[in-house]
Amino acid sequence: MDLVVTITEYKQRLKSLGYAEATIESYSRDLDLFRRYLQDLNMADLRKVTHQVICDYQEKIMSEPVAMETRALKLRVVKRLFEYLCQTHRLLINPTEGIVETSRRNRKIGTVLTVAEVRRLLKQPNLSLRTGIRDRAMIEVLYSTGIRLDELVNLEVYHVDFKDKVLYIRKGKGKKQRVVPLGKNARKYLKEYLEKIRPWYGRKNPKERKLFLNQSGLAMTASNLRVNLRKYRNCAGIKKPVSPHTFRRSCATHLLQNGADIRYIQQLLGHRHLKTTQTYTKVMPVEVKQTHNKTHPGIRGPSFAARATEGKQKKDKSDED
């Protein structure tokens, strides 16, 4: 089983599965690192890779002066490669069996904003400007739905359903599709954008079907949104780093804190495994059946959390009596 041919084949496999370009680029880089390691050992056949070879490679990676999660990523792609070879019956024994990505246990959760910080940031776009209304709509959608950045920029006009109050995610991770609910605030600003702003931008490029456009009538890019978020974060006086993914984590965490079932959050975010959702929230699952409209603070308003706390206190006092 030729080393170079098989790794090239696996890279193509990642593309066919619909992995994000950034993920494919990262995996390809780390696969090439592993390939060069094996070539230095004069090992051109993947069938000759033993568990000890993988252990030695792990030791080499773990000695590098880089972040723990970066080391784990370099090992993760190797594990995925051999899992794929076993699944396709090219190998009977997986040499990476038992290899632990040590950083997963201590993996730090990314930035999560408080509800107050989210509200402060949402107030930053200047709603007297077309760009401000568009940006407010984009941020509201990110926070309300928890969708990924790629999913946001790939939204098209007809993916919005105001009647059923949902968004249709047609180009999700791994080419998966799902439907996510749109909260009240997100609907409000998205409707204003679609009625007043997008037609103006769309005049310059009437064939463009993407939902969010820039002033030239071209589709908004991931880079455009990141730049705008940095500007709004600075204006809001928020010291934490804020990226589009920050709203995904914050959405999940705020929902869970307000009593949403973690399995509902798993479906909302489009996670295949529940463990991934637990990593996002860093809290244990709760068995409370709540719907999106009952738990998301962006829908229920500023006093929702206070009312919920007050209600719980009254119940506790009643139980004591």
Buried (B, 14 or more C-beta within 10 A) or exposed (E): BEBEEBBBBBBEBBEEEBBBEEBBEBBBEBBEBBBEBBEEEEBBEBBBBEBEBBBEBBEEBBEEEEEBBEBBBBBBBBBBBBBBBBEEEBBEEBBBEEBEBBBBEEBEEBBBBEBEBBBBBBEBBEEEEBBBBBBBBBBBBBBBBBBBBBBBBBBBBEBBEEEEBBBBBBBBBEEEEBEBBBBBBBBBBBBBBBEEBBEEBBEEBEEBEBBBBBEEBBBBBBEBBBEBBEEBBEBBEBEEEBBBBBBBBBBBBBBBBBBBBBBBBBEBBBBEEEEEBBBBBBEEBBEEEBEBEBBBBBBBEEEBBEEBEEEEEEEEEEEEE
